[in-house]
Amino acid sequence: MSETRRLAVVAGALFLVTEVAAIAGLALYRPVLEGSGYVVGSGADTRVFLGALCELVLALAVVGTGAALYPVLRRRSEGAAVGYVCGRLLEAAVIVVGIVSVLAVVTLRRQSAGPSGAADTASLVTAGKTLVALHDWTFLLGPNFVLGANTLVLACLMYTSRLVPRAVAVLGLAGGAMICASATAVLFGVYEQVSVAGSLAALPVFAWEVTLAFRLLFKGFDEVAGDGAGEVARARVDALTG
């Protein structure tokens, strides 16, 4: 197995991990995200901790996809490859901020339930809602805006270099554009982030990542086509500068 083929397998596996971890994390977080009284109730801390663990795995897998793809992408466009890696790092960083905000809700609940907890219920609920709101904003910025931008960069590079079939790359271009448009709609209050409209808008980018993952796992990159496209691009640059 060549080095490029190994990198394709690793990247494909990590893309699948991101999908599973993202869905599991959101499902496990549900009690704290939807229950305004979580901070003054009995809580479901173990479930929230499992959700945080899933999101931590998600953040690591997001960084991993950038690192695994970089050696292949930089041979086609080093600038775009660096931009993609930086974008994935930013996406992971925003996810981690969301994890911290949710864990802070658990800490607040535990401290208020202890013998030293003297804060009134209204203040606790307000603090809990603030921390949940922080998570919601990170969810909008990271797995929506930044994810959309990263998807557009990667899909565009895949399309021009023909590292994967162009139909797959077009799916990524459509998915990236739609998730960015959906995030903008949520930002301006057109519909809620977790809603039917938001879920439908996220389907194309989900389909892109799953399709790309299986493509990389079972077939890898179209290296010959990609190298050919890279040679054509370099020849055009040489012609213009020569």
Buried (B, 14 or more C-beta within 10 A) or exposed (E): EEEBBEBBBBBBBBBBBBBEBBEBBBEBBBBBBEBBEBBBEEBBBEBBBBBBBBBBBBBBBBBBBBBBBBEBBBBBBEEBBBBBBEBBBBBBBBBBBBBEBBBBBBEBBEEBBEEEEEBEEEEBBBBBBEBBEBBBBBBBBBBBBBBBBBBBBBBBBBBBBBBBBEEBBBBBBBBBBBBBEBBBBBBEEEBEBBEEBBEEBBEBBBBBBBBBBBBBBEEBBBBEBBBEBBEEBEEEEEEEEE
